[in-house]
Amino acid sequence: MQFITPKFIVFFLLIPLFALTSSCHEDELMGEVLVYENDFSTAASLTGIENGKLMVFEEDTVLGNYNNEEVSVAVNGMPGHNTVRVVIELLVHDSWDGNNTGVSGPDYWFMEVSGVQILNTTFSNSPCSWSYCLFQSYPDQYGRHNDPKTGAMETDLPGLCQYADTPNWTTKYRISKLVSHNGPSLTITCGDQLLQENAPVPICDESWSISKIEVSALTVK
């Protein structure tokens, strides 16, 4: 775990930020502090992480890989705040089937902050044509139908196992969520419910990993 203590990044500009509620006024960002940043590149990367494990993907050390598992990150020493920004760089490996039903889906992935579910969605790495397409829900909550890889930051990475060395079978997403929160600590939990009844080795059929986690404390008025 890497804590940014003397090098807090604080912005004291009164700028419009976002509407946390359905009110008609714009909230103002009074300050933002980067509290936790982990790209899993140091020996202490797994400190404070439950079910943490590391692997190398595309010459980069990442957290993972996971299949039907959860991983939790504890972040302590939070300064005064009323909102947190959680950023996850997620790698979706191999044959995710999105909203497809049956023996191969839906393929869910979720994120919780201190026990509150923030995102429950699906991802698809399936090729999509006019006659056949396995839609995903991301960047929306589960139930929506979006094209595979919608909202991705990289789409042409090779697969990890089943499609190792084959381009377009790992997709990278930058997931950024603003969450109402106060208190000195929080826990981020990421997990999945993947279905692959027809796969002899489920984790080789589809899995996920995380290349970076950031947590910022915000004061919003």
MDAnalysis code that builds the backbone (N, CA, C; Angstrom):
import MDAnalysis as mda
import numpy as np

u = mda.Universe.empty(663, n_residues=221, atom_resindex=np.repeat(np.arange(221), 3), trajectory=True)
u.add_TopologyAttr("name", ["N", "CA", "C"] * 221)
u.add_TopologyAttr("resid", np.arange(1, 222))
u.add_TopologyAttr("resname", ["MET", "GLN", "PHE", "ILE", "THR", "PRO", "LYS", "PHE", "ILE", "VAL", "PHE", "PHE", "LEU", "LEU", "ILE", "PRO", "LEU", "PHE", "ALA", "LEU", "THR", "SER", "SER", "CYS", "HIS", "GLU", "ASP", "GLU", "LEU", "MET", "GLY", "GLU", "VAL", "LEU", "VAL", "TYR", "GLU", "ASN", "ASP", "PHE", "SER", "THR", "ALA", "ALA", "SER", "LEU", "THR", "GLY", "ILE", "GLU", "ASN", "GLY", "LYS", "LEU", "MET", "VAL", "PHE", "GLU", "GLU", "ASP", "THR", "VAL", "LEU", "GLY", "ASN", "TYR", "ASN", "ASN", "GLU", "GLU", "VAL", "SER", "VAL", "ALA", "VAL", "ASN", "GLY", "MET", "PRO", "GLY", "HIS", "ASN", "THR", "VAL", "ARG", "VAL", "VAL", "ILE", "GLU", "LEU", "LEU", "VAL", "HIS", "ASP", "SER", "TRP", "ASP", "GLY", "ASN", "ASN", "THR", "GLY", "VAL", "SER", "GLY", "PRO", "ASP", "TYR", "TRP", "PHE", "MET", "GLU", "VAL", "SER", "GLY", "VAL", "GLN", "ILE", "LEU", "ASN", "THR", "THR", "PHE", "SER", "ASN", "SER", "PRO", "CYS", "SER", "TRP", "SER", "TYR", "CYS", "LEU", "PHE", "GLN", "SER", "TYR", "PRO", "ASP", "GLN", "TYR", "GLY", "ARG", "HIS", "ASN", "ASP", "PRO", "LYS", "THR", "GLY", "ALA", "MET", "GLU", "THR", "ASP", "LEU", "PRO", "GLY", "LEU", "CYS", "GLN", "TYR", "ALA", "ASP", "THR", "PRO", "ASN", "TRP", "THR", "THR", "LYS", "TYR", "ARG", "ILE", "SER", "LYS", "LEU", "VAL", "SER", "HIS", "ASN", "GLY", "PRO", "SER", "LEU", "THR", "ILE", "THR", "CYS", "GLY", "ASP", "GLN", "LEU", "LEU", "GLN", "GLU", "ASN", "ALA", "PRO", "VAL", "PRO", "ILE", "CYS", "ASP", "GLU", "SER", "TRP", "SER", "ILE", "SER", "LYS", "ILE", "GLU", "VAL", "SER", "ALA", "LEU", "THR", "VAL", "LYS"])
u.atoms.positions = np.array([
    [0.841, -1.185, 0.000],
    [0.000, 0.000, 0.000],
    [0.881, 1.241, 0.000],
    [0.560, 2.193, -0.833],
    [1.369, 3.397, -0.946],
    [0.530, 4.593, -0.511],
    [0.960, 5.277, 0.551],
    [0.235, 6.441, 1.028],
    [0.967, 7.702, 0.612],
    [0.255, 8.647, 0.065],
    [0.833, 9.935, -0.315],
    [0.580, 10.873, 0.856],
    [1.602, 11.121, 1.686],
    [1.369, 11.942, 2.864],
    [1.861, 13.369, 2.704],
    [3.182, 13.605, 2.538],
    [3.584, 15.010, 2.459],
    [3.277, 15.633, 1.118],
    [2.931, 14.812, 0.149],
    [2.751, 15.357, -1.190],
    [1.273, 15.356, -1.570],
    [0.413, 15.746, -0.639],
    [-1.008, 15.841, -0.935],
    [-1.223, 16.786, -2.107],
    [-2.084, 16.388, -2.988],
    [-2.433, 17.226, -4.125],
    [-3.767, 17.877, -3.806],
    [-3.742, 19.157, -3.507],
    [-4.947, 19.844, -3.050],
    [-5.274, 20.971, -4.004],
    [-6.525, 21.034, -4.410],
    [-6.990, 22.086, -5.282],
    [-8.001, 22.921, -4.508],
    [-7.719, 24.196, -4.327],
    [-8.609, 25.069, -3.606],
    [-9.365, 25.994, -4.544],
    [-9.550, 25.563, -5.760],
    [-10.306, 26.347, -6.723],
    [-11.786, 26.029, -6.586],
    [-12.610, 27.038, -6.635],
    [-14.043, 26.826, -6.602],
    [-14.510, 26.601, -8.021],
    [-14.622, 25.344, -8.406],
    [-14.998, 25.045, -9.773],
    [-16.193, 24.103, -9.764],
    [-17.092, 24.205, -10.750],
    [-18.192, 23.255, -10.830],
    [-17.644, 21.851, -10.996],
    [-18.267, 20.872, -10.306],
    [-17.759, 19.518, -10.376],
    [-18.827, 18.558, -10.884],
    [-19.850, 18.331, -10.101],
    [-20.827, 17.331, -10.478],
    [-22.040, 17.501, -9.596],
    [-23.131, 16.857, -9.949],
    [-24.322, 16.835, -9.116],
    [-24.375, 15.494, -8.405],
    [-24.098, 15.479, -7.092],
    [-24.147, 14.237, -6.343],
    [-25.584, 13.788, -6.116],
    [-26.517, 14.739, -6.135],
    [-27.912, 14.421, -5.941],
    [-28.693, 14.930, -7.127],
    [-29.982, 14.858, -7.037],
    [-30.823, 15.310, -8.139],
    [-31.173, 16.794, -8.021],
    [-30.494, 17.515, -7.120],
    [-30.787, 18.926, -6.957],
    [-30.368, 19.688, -8.205],
    [-30.920, 20.904, -8.350],
    [-30.729, 21.651, -9.588],
    [-29.463, 22.494, -9.567],
    [-28.720, 22.531, -8.427],
    [-27.517, 23.356, -8.383],
    [-26.293, 22.494, -8.653],
    [-25.226, 23.137, -9.075],
    [-23.964, 22.442, -9.299],
    [-23.146, 22.458, -8.016],
    [-22.588, 21.299, -7.658],
    [-21.718, 21.231, -6.497],
    [-20.364, 21.829, -6.832],
    [-19.669, 22.295, -5.799],
    [-18.370, 22.929, -5.996],
    [-17.288, 22.119, -5.281],
    [-16.200, 21.878, -5.988],
    [-15.060, 21.172, -5.424],
    [-14.211, 22.151, -4.625],
    [-14.122, 21.916, -3.305],
    [-13.349, 22.792, -2.436],
    [-11.918, 22.285, -2.245],
    [-11.717, 20.979, -2.367],
    [-10.378, 20.426, -2.196],
    [-10.349, 18.963, -2.576],
    [-9.194, 18.497, -3.061],
    [-9.033, 17.098, -3.442],
    [-7.643, 16.639, -3.042],
    [-7.573, 15.498, -2.352],
    [-6.310, 14.945, -1.875],
    [-6.168, 13.506, -2.389],
    [-5.093, 13.228, -3.096],
    [-4.800, 11.863, -3.515],
    [-4.239, 11.111, -2.310],
    [-5.006, 10.154, -1.802],
    [-4.662, 9.467, -0.558],
    [-3.958, 8.138, -0.815],
    [-4.373, 7.437, -1.841],
    [-3.850, 6.092, -2.101],
    [-3.664, 5.916, -3.598],
    [-2.497, 5.397, -3.977],
    [-2.201, 5.113, -5.378],
    [-1.333, 3.867, -5.424],
    [-1.759, 2.879, -6.193],
    [-1.032, 1.620, -6.242],
    [-1.046, 1.084, -7.661],
    [0.142, 0.970, -8.269],
    [0.243, 0.353, -9.591],
    [0.928, -1.014, -9.505],
    [1.101, -1.518, -8.266],
    [1.577, -2.877, -8.005],
    [2.993, -3.128, -8.493],
    [3.785, -2.066, -8.505],
    [5.152, -2.160, -9.021],
    [6.208, -2.277, -7.926],
    [5.821, -2.206, -6.643],
    [6.795, -2.268, -5.567],
    [6.574, -3.504, -4.702],
    [7.549, -3.777, -3.857],
    [7.483, -4.967, -3.004],
    [6.332, -4.902, -2.012],
    [5.916, -3.684, -1.641],
    [4.844, -3.516, -0.653],
    [3.466, -3.374, -1.291],
    [3.348, -3.713, -2.564],
    [2.096, -3.483, -3.279],
    [0.898, -4.191, -2.671],
    [1.118, -5.337, -2.025],
    [-0.001, -6.117, -1.498],
    [-0.342, -5.792, -0.053],
    [0.345, -4.821, 0.544],
    [0.032, -4.421, 1.914],
    [-1.400, -3.901, 1.993],
    [-2.172, -4.429, 2.931],
    [-3.547, -3.980, 3.117],
    [-4.529, -4.544, 2.103],
    [-4.106, -5.526, 1.307],
    [-4.977, -6.110, 0.287],
    [-5.306, -7.550, 0.669],
    [-6.588, -7.852, 0.778],
    [-7.049, -9.200, 1.085],
    [-7.244, -9.984, -0.207],
    [-6.702, -11.179, -0.262],
    [-6.704, -12.039, -1.449],
    [-5.903, -11.394, -2.583],
    [-4.834, -10.714, -2.223],
    [-3.980, -10.088, -3.225],
    [-2.989, -11.072, -3.825],
    [-2.783, -10.974, -5.119],
    [-1.784, -11.778, -5.816],
    [-1.349, -11.007, -7.050],
    [-0.120, -11.235, -7.462],
    [0.450, -10.464, -8.559],
    [0.837, -11.371, -9.715],
    [0.748, -10.823, -10.918],
    [1.237, -11.506, -12.109],
    [1.751, -10.444, -13.071],
    [2.419, -10.881, -14.116],
    [2.920, -9.967, -15.141],
    [2.096, -10.166, -16.402],
    [1.565, -9.052, -16.918],
    [0.817, -9.055, -18.172],
    [1.348, -7.929, -19.036],
    [1.780, -8.268, -20.236],
    [2.324, -7.276, -21.160],
    [3.452, -6.463, -20.501],
    [4.340, -7.170, -19.793],
    [5.509, -6.585, -19.128],
    [5.136, -5.598, -18.020],
    [3.927, -5.722, -17.486],
    [3.463, -4.851, -16.415],
    [2.941, -5.730, -15.281],
    [3.361, -5.453, -14.043],
    [2.870, -6.202, -12.899],
    [1.483, -5.706, -12.529],
    [0.535, -6.634, -12.428],
    [-0.856, -6.283, -12.148],
    [-1.369, -7.148, -11.000],
    [-2.497, -6.733, -10.434],
    [-3.166, -7.468, -9.371],
    [-4.100, -8.494, -10.019],
    [-3.846, -9.766, -9.780],
    [-4.706, -10.770, -10.400],
    [-3.920, -12.009, -10.778],
    [-4.518, -12.877, -11.581],
    [-5.843, -12.739, -12.186],
    [-6.886, -13.476, -11.351],
    [-8.160, -13.138, -11.584],
    [-9.244, -13.625, -10.745],
    [-10.361, -14.203, -11.606],
    [-11.012, -15.219, -11.034],
    [-12.199, -15.818, -11.637],
    [-13.093, -16.301, -10.510],
    [-14.294, -15.732, -10.414],
    [-15.218, -16.033, -9.319],
    [-14.547, -15.835, -7.957],
    [-13.940, -14.672, -7.815],
    [-13.237, -14.296, -6.591],
    [-13.494, -12.824, -6.281],
    [-13.126, -12.451, -5.051],
    [-13.147, -11.056, -4.635],
    [-11.762, -10.653, -4.143],
    [-11.440, -9.371, -4.278],
    [-10.227, -8.807, -3.701],
    [-10.615, -7.499, -3.026],
    [-10.080, -7.247, -1.825],
    [-10.424, -6.052, -1.057],
    [-9.174, -5.258, -0.713],
    [-9.302, -3.940, -0.792],
    [-8.209, -3.024, -0.500],
    [-8.637, -2.102, 0.635],
    [-7.883, -2.083, 1.730],
    [-8.167, -1.202, 2.863],
    [-7.346, 0.074, 2.728],
    [-8.016, 1.201, 2.818],
    [-7.361, 2.510, 2.738],
    [-7.610, 3.243, 4.049],
    [-6.535, 3.580, 4.763],
    [-6.626, 4.244, 6.057],
    [-6.003, 5.634, 5.975],
    [-6.169, 6.399, 7.038],
    [-5.554, 7.724, 7.107],
    [-6.202, 8.735, 6.189],
    [-7.505, 8.612, 5.967],
    [-8.192, 9.561, 5.101],
    [-8.308, 10.918, 5.789],
    [-7.983, 12.013, 5.111],
    [-8.195, 13.344, 5.684],
    [-9.685, 13.689, 5.666],
    [-10.044, 14.832, 6.246],
    [-11.440, 15.246, 6.256],
    [-11.997, 15.359, 4.848],
    [-13.198, 14.832, 4.639],
    [-13.793, 14.816, 3.305],
    [-15.264, 14.461, 3.428],
    [-16.006, 14.643, 2.364],
    [-17.381, 14.151, 2.319],
    [-17.676, 13.322, 1.068],
    [-16.651, 13.132, 0.228],
    [-16.792, 12.378, -1.013],
    [-15.450, 11.715, -1.315],
    [-15.499, 10.541, -1.943],
    [-14.268, 9.919, -2.422],
    [-14.389, 9.654, -3.922],
    [-13.244, 9.745, -4.586],
    [-13.149, 9.331, -5.981],
    [-12.327, 8.045, -6.026],
    [-12.926, 6.981, -6.552],
    [-12.246, 5.696, -6.686],
    [-12.024, 5.428, -8.169],
    [-10.770, 5.179, -8.534],
    [-10.418, 4.889, -9.922],
    [-9.799, 3.496, -9.983],
    [-10.351, 2.646, -10.838],
    [-9.849, 1.297, -11.046],
    [-9.501, 1.143, -12.519],
    [-8.272, 0.729, -12.808],
    [-7.926, 0.356, -14.180],
    [-8.048, -1.157, -14.281],
    [-9.090, -1.595, -14.971],
    [-9.498, -2.993, -15.011],
    [-9.118, -3.630, -16.341],
    [-8.556, -4.827, -16.276],
    [-8.227, -5.615, -17.460],
    [-9.168, -6.823, -17.521],
    [-9.911, -6.937, -18.606],
    [-10.871, -8.024, -18.805],
    [-10.272, -8.995, -19.829],
    [-9.926, -10.198, -19.374],
    [-9.157, -11.134, -20.194],
    [-10.026, -12.224, -20.824],
    [-9.758, -12.504, -22.076],
    [-10.276, -13.664, -22.806],
    [-11.784, -13.566, -23.067],
    [-12.544, -14.661, -22.958],
    [-13.833, -14.749, -23.653],
    [-15.037, -14.340, -22.805],
    [-15.018, -13.131, -22.263],
    [-16.187, -12.641, -21.543],
    [-17.371, -12.527, -22.508],
    [-18.560, -12.922, -21.998],
    [-19.743, -13.024, -22.855],
    [-20.837, -12.021, -22.520],
    [-20.523, -11.039, -21.696],
    [-21.461, -9.953, -21.451],
    [-22.794, -10.406, -20.889],
    [-23.887, -9.954, -21.518],
    [-25.236, -10.243, -21.046],
    [-25.764, -11.596, -21.511],
    [-24.967, -12.338, -22.257],
    [-25.428, -13.614, -22.797],
    [-25.911, -14.532, -21.676],
    [-26.968, -15.277, -21.926],
    [-27.504, -16.202, -20.931],
    [-27.273, -17.636, -21.387],
    [-27.352, -18.551, -20.429],
    [-27.116, -19.954, -20.738],
    [-25.888, -20.465, -20.022],
    [-25.079, -21.293, -20.704],
    [-23.925, -21.907, -20.058],
    [-22.733, -20.957, -19.980],
    [-22.817, -19.790, -20.635],
    [-21.647, -18.903, -20.696],
    [-21.925, -17.492, -20.192],
    [-22.982, -17.267, -19.491],
    [-23.236, -15.918, -18.998],
    [-24.592, -15.801, -18.325],
    [-24.886, -14.593, -17.833],
    [-24.115, -13.349, -17.940],
    [-22.803, -13.406, -17.147],
    [-21.860, -12.543, -17.565],
    [-20.564, -12.426, -16.908],
    [-20.513, -11.099, -16.158],
    [-20.747, -11.178, -14.836],
    [-20.849, -9.987, -13.994],
    [-19.499, -9.595, -13.398],
    [-19.339, -8.278, -13.203],
    [-18.225, -7.744, -12.409],
    [-18.795, -6.627, -11.546],
    [-18.336, -6.535, -10.282],
    [-18.912, -5.544, -9.373],
    [-17.836, -4.855, -8.547],
    [-18.194, -3.680, -8.016],
    [-17.318, -2.932, -7.119],
    [-18.151, -2.402, -5.967],
    [-17.615, -2.537, -4.748],
    [-18.251, -2.012, -3.544],
    [-17.285, -1.081, -2.819],
    [-17.833, -0.074, -2.166],
    [-17.057, 0.814, -1.305],
    [-17.651, 0.737, 0.091],
    [-16.863, 0.194, 1.020],
    [-17.301, -0.002, 2.407],
    [-18.660, -0.684, 2.480],
    [-18.825, -1.739, 1.703],
    [-20.020, -2.559, 1.761],
    [-21.183, -2.089, 0.920],
    [-21.051, -0.926, 0.281],
    [-22.125, -0.394, -0.563],
    [-21.766, -0.657, -2.024],
    [-22.643, -1.337, -2.730],
    [-22.364, -1.649, -4.128],
    [-22.472, -0.391, -4.988],
    [-21.397, -0.100, -5.721],
    [-21.323, 1.077, -6.575],
    [-21.555, 0.705, -8.035],
    [-21.104, -0.478, -8.420],
    [-21.230, -0.904, -9.811],
    [-21.479, -2.396, -9.855],
    [-22.489, -2.806, -10.622],
    [-22.733, -4.208, -10.932],
    [-23.056, -4.262, -12.422],
    [-22.139, -4.806, -13.210],
    [-22.245, -4.667, -14.657],
    [-21.730, -5.937, -15.331],
    [-21.723, -5.940, -16.649],
    [-21.156, -7.051, -17.416],
    [-20.216, -6.498, -18.471],
    [-19.272, -7.362, -18.902],
    [-18.339, -7.011, -19.972],
    [-18.356, -8.100, -21.034],
    [-18.083, -7.687, -22.267],
    [-18.022, -8.635, -23.381],
    [-16.792, -8.363, -24.227],
    [-16.039, -9.421, -24.504],
    [-14.913, -9.347, -25.448],
    [-15.267, -9.975, -26.796],
    [-16.524, -10.309, -26.973],
    [-16.941, -11.025, -28.176],
    [-16.893, -10.133, -29.407],
    [-16.416, -10.645, -30.548],
    [-16.560, -9.905, -31.803],
    [-18.040, -9.655, -32.079],
    [-18.338, -8.528, -32.687],
    [-19.729, -8.104, -32.872],
    [-19.978, -7.825, -34.350],
    [-21.015, -8.456, -34.909],
    [-21.394, -8.207, -36.296],
    [-22.898, -7.986, -36.361],
    [-23.412, -7.699, -37.544],
    [-24.843, -7.434, -37.688],
    [-25.688, -8.659, -37.361],
    [-25.092, -9.846, -37.487],
    [-25.864, -11.067, -37.283],
    [-25.646, -11.716, -35.916],
    [-24.580, -11.296, -35.199],
    [-24.275, -11.934, -33.921],
    [-23.504, -10.958, -33.051],
    [-23.997, -10.699, -31.854],
    [-23.310, -9.767, -30.945],
    [-23.707, -10.083, -29.515],
    [-22.727, -10.308, -28.662],
    [-22.965, -10.503, -27.244],
    [-22.759, -9.164, -26.544],
    [-23.853, -8.477, -26.255],
    [-23.785, -7.132, -25.703],
    [-23.336, -7.156, -24.246],
    [-22.805, -6.015, -23.789],
    [-22.434, -5.825, -22.392],
    [-23.246, -4.683, -21.807],
    [-23.256, -4.588, -20.473],
    [-23.964, -3.491, -19.807],
    [-23.064, -2.278, -19.570],
    [-21.761, -2.496, -19.299],
    [-20.871, -1.370, -19.015],
    [-20.851, -0.404, -20.203],
    [-20.850, 0.911, -19.945],
    [-20.580, 1.603, -18.676],
    [-21.797, 1.811, -17.769],
    [-22.909, 1.163, -18.084],
    [-24.102, 1.257, -17.247],
    [-24.168, 0.077, -16.288],
    [-25.113, 0.150, -15.369],
    [-25.386, -0.983, -14.503],
    [-25.982, -2.121, -15.325],
    [-25.940, -3.339, -14.760],
    [-26.464, -4.498, -15.474],
    [-27.928, -4.285, -15.865],
    [-28.226, -4.707, -17.077],
    [-29.569, -4.566, -17.615],
    [-29.589, -3.787, -18.914],
    [-28.578, -2.939, -19.106],
    [-28.472, -2.197, -20.362],
    [-27.748, -3.049, -21.404],
    [-27.954, -2.698, -22.684],
    [-27.325, -3.438, -23.782],
    [-26.459, -2.473, -24.594],
    [-25.151, -2.553, -24.385],
    [-24.178, -1.755, -25.129],
    [-23.272, -2.681, -25.929],
    [-22.668, -2.142, -26.983],
    [-21.756, -2.945, -27.788],
    [-20.576, -3.439, -26.955],
    [-20.001, -4.587, -27.299],
    [-18.793, -5.030, -26.606],
    [-17.709, -3.954, -26.611],
    [-17.026, -3.826, -25.481],
    [-15.889, -2.926, -25.303],
    [-16.286, -1.446, -25.251],
    [-17.587, -1.139, -25.132],
    [-18.013, 0.243, -24.972],
    [-17.346, 0.865, -23.745],
    [-16.795, 2.057, -23.890],
    [-16.168, 2.762, -22.783],
    [-14.752, 2.338, -22.472],
    [-14.148, 1.490, -23.302],
    [-12.796, 0.993, -23.026],
    [-11.738, 2.037, -23.345],
    [-10.591, 1.951, -22.655],
    [-9.458, 2.816, -22.964],
    [-8.460, 2.107, -23.886],
    [-8.449, 0.764, -23.879],
    [-7.644, -0.023, -24.818],
    [-8.434, -1.267, -25.192],
    [-8.451, -1.599, -26.480],
    [-9.266, -2.720, -26.940],
    [-8.479, -3.794, -27.680],
    [-7.228, -3.567, -27.982],
    [-6.492, -4.476, -28.864],
    [-5.413, -5.278, -28.151],
    [-5.479, -5.377, -26.825],
    [-4.475, -6.136, -26.082],
    [-4.691, -7.633, -26.296],
    [-3.630, -8.441, -26.210],
    [-3.787, -9.881, -26.390],
    [-4.476, -10.529, -25.204],
    [-5.055, -11.713, -25.439],
    [-5.632, -12.473, -24.349],
    [-4.562, -12.936, -23.370],
    [-5.028, -13.448, -22.242],
    [-4.105, -13.885, -21.191],
    [-3.842, -15.379, -21.253],
    [-4.871, -16.176, -21.507],
    [-4.707, -17.625, -21.435],
    [-5.310, -18.311, -22.651],
    [-6.636, -18.391, -22.730],
    [-7.256, -19.072, -23.858],
    [-6.869, -18.447, -25.194],
    [-6.768, -17.108, -25.187],
    [-6.400, -16.389, -26.402],
    [-5.058, -15.672, -26.232],
    [-4.145, -16.305, -25.520],
    [-2.819, -15.715, -25.305],
    [-2.158, -15.394, -26.641],
    [-1.599, -14.203, -26.690],
    [-0.863, -13.712, -27.869],
    [-1.771, -13.387, -29.054],
    [-3.083, -13.464, -28.875],
    [-4.018, -13.104, -29.941],
    [-4.603, -11.732, -29.635],
    [-4.403, -10.737, -30.501],
    [-4.900, -9.385, -30.215],
    [-6.419, -9.348, -30.033],
    [-6.867, -8.325, -29.320],
    [-8.288, -8.008, -29.139],
    [-9.011, -8.892, -28.129],
    [-8.269, -9.657, -27.326],
    [-8.922, -10.520, -26.350],
    [-8.648, -10.115, -24.904],
    [-8.019, -8.961, -24.689],
    [-8.024, -8.295, -23.381],
    [-8.427, -6.845, -23.611],
    [-9.350, -6.371, -22.791],
    [-9.844, -4.996, -22.894],
    [-9.564, -4.278, -21.581],
    [-9.068, -3.052, -21.691],
    [-8.726, -2.262, -20.502],
    [-9.718, -1.122, -20.333],
    [-10.215, -0.977, -19.106],
    [-11.173, 0.074, -18.764],
    [-10.631, 0.915, -17.616],
    [-10.906, 2.199, -17.661],
    [-10.631, 3.087, -16.519],
    [-11.977, 3.437, -15.898],
    [-12.260, 2.850, -14.759],
    [-13.538, 3.039, -14.080],
    [-13.347, 4.067, -12.982],
    [-14.068, 5.176, -13.060],
    [-13.949, 6.252, -12.085],
    [-15.326, 6.526, -11.482],
    [-15.422, 6.434, -10.152],
    [-16.696, 6.612, -9.468],
    [-16.544, 7.601, -8.314],
    [-17.522, 8.488, -8.177],
    [-17.615, 9.412, -7.052],
    [-18.636, 8.862, -6.063],
    [-18.232, 8.808, -4.780],
    [-19.054, 8.167, -3.764],
    [-19.134, 9.064, -2.543],
    [-20.345, 9.303, -2.032],
    [-20.496, 10.037, -0.776],
    [-19.887, 9.210, 0.352],
    [-18.984, 9.824, 1.130],
    [-18.286, 9.074, 2.176],
    [-17.623, 10.048, 3.124],
    [-17.582, 9.696, 4.417],
    [-16.724, 10.394, 5.373],
    [-16.194, 9.374, 6.360],
    [-15.198, 9.760, 7.094],
    [-14.571, 8.828, 8.013],
    [-13.121, 8.596, 7.640],
    [-12.341, 8.026, 8.572],
    [-10.896, 7.906, 8.378],
    [-10.456, 6.732, 7.519],
    [-11.361, 5.828, 7.161],
    [-10.945, 4.652, 6.402],
    [-12.075, 4.171, 5.503],
    [-11.711, 3.382, 4.516],
    [-12.697, 2.733, 3.662],
    [-12.101, 1.448, 3.092],
    [-12.981, 0.617, 2.581],
    [-12.562, -0.632, 1.948],
    [-13.190, -0.719, 0.565],
    [-12.363, -1.001, -0.420],
    [-12.832, -1.190, -1.792],
    [-12.794, -2.686, -2.089],
    [-13.920, -3.229, -2.522],
    [-14.004, -4.641, -2.868],
    [-14.412, -4.779, -4.328],
    [-13.645, -5.543, -5.076],
    [-13.969, -5.848, -6.467],
    [-14.125, -7.358, -6.599],
    [-15.078, -7.774, -7.426],
    [-15.302, -9.197, -7.580],
    [-16.102, -9.506, -8.825],
    [-16.360, -10.781, -9.026],
    [-17.056, -11.204, -10.245],
    [-17.953, -12.389, -9.964],
    [-18.876, -12.601, -10.889],
    [-19.653, -13.833, -10.975],
    [-19.606, -14.247, -12.443],
    [-18.657, -15.098, -12.766],
    [-18.441, -15.510, -14.143],
    [-19.001, -16.908, -14.350],
    [-19.638, -17.093, -15.488],
    [-20.253, -18.375, -15.798],
    [-19.633, -18.933, -17.064],
    [-19.063, -20.125, -16.940],
    [-18.473, -20.804, -18.095],
    [-18.571, -22.312, -17.884],
    [-19.801, -22.815, -17.892],
    [-20.044, -24.218, -17.599],
    [-19.424, -25.143, -18.648],
    [-19.148, -24.617, -19.836],
    [-18.595, -25.440, -20.909],
    [-17.079, -25.343, -21.009],
    [-16.415, -24.700, -20.027],
    [-14.959, -24.510, -20.081],
    [-14.272, -25.481, -19.128],
    [-13.292, -26.262, -19.599],
    [-12.593, -27.202, -18.710],
    [-11.753, -26.498, -17.643],
    [-11.208, -25.320, -17.974],
    [-10.423, -24.540, -17.006],
    [-11.020, -23.135, -16.969],
    [-11.946, -22.850, -16.047],
    [-12.675, -21.583, -16.064],
    [-11.785, -20.349, -16.076],
    [-10.715, -20.330, -15.265],
    [-9.891, -19.126, -15.189],
    [-9.119, -18.878, -16.484],
    [-8.953, -19.916, -17.287],
    [-8.297, -19.738, -18.586],
    [-9.296, -19.242, -19.632],
    [-10.575, -19.519, -19.406],
    [-11.615, -19.089, -20.325],
    [-11.904, -17.602, -20.173],
    [-11.970, -17.125, -18.935],
    [-12.203, -15.701, -18.688],
    [-11.750, -15.342, -17.282],
    [-11.103, -14.197, -17.174],
    [-10.619, -13.715, -15.885],
    [-10.420, -12.214, -15.963],
    [-9.984, -11.616, -14.867],
    [-9.757, -10.171, -14.834],
    [-8.609, -9.859, -13.894],
    [-8.030, -8.684, -14.092],
    [-6.960, -8.197, -13.229],
    [-7.059, -6.674, -13.151],
    [-6.274, -6.088, -12.260],
    [-6.293, -4.640, -12.035],
    [-4.877, -4.113, -12.175],
    [-4.698, -3.087, -12.995],
    [-3.364, -2.528, -13.198],
    [-3.093, -1.295, -12.324],
    [-4.150, -0.677, -11.785],
    [-3.942, 0.510, -10.952],
    [-5.189, 0.803, -10.137],
    [-4.967, 1.291, -8.910],
    [-6.054, 1.774, -8.048],
    [-5.662, 3.136, -7.501],
    [-6.581, 4.078, -7.549],
    [-6.387, 5.396, -6.957],
    [-7.606, 5.726, -6.084],
    [-7.338, 6.357, -4.936],
    [-8.402, 6.839, -4.070],
    [-8.088, 8.275, -3.689],
    [-9.017, 9.180, -3.925],
    [-8.859, 10.593, -3.562],
    [-9.982, 10.999, -2.614],
    [-9.631, 11.844, -1.645],
    [-10.606, 12.419, -0.719],
    [-10.994, 13.807, -1.217],
    [-12.294, 14.048, -1.366],
    [-12.783, 15.314, -1.882],
    [-13.659, 16.013, -0.857],
    [-13.578, 17.316, -0.831],
    [-14.517, 18.126, -0.084],
    [-15.379, 18.877, -1.087],
    [-16.660, 18.620, -1.041],
    [-17.595, 19.183, -2.015],
    [-18.657, 19.985, -1.272],
    [-18.920, 21.163, -1.776],
    [-19.930, 22.030, -1.179],
    [-21.151, 22.124, -2.069],
])
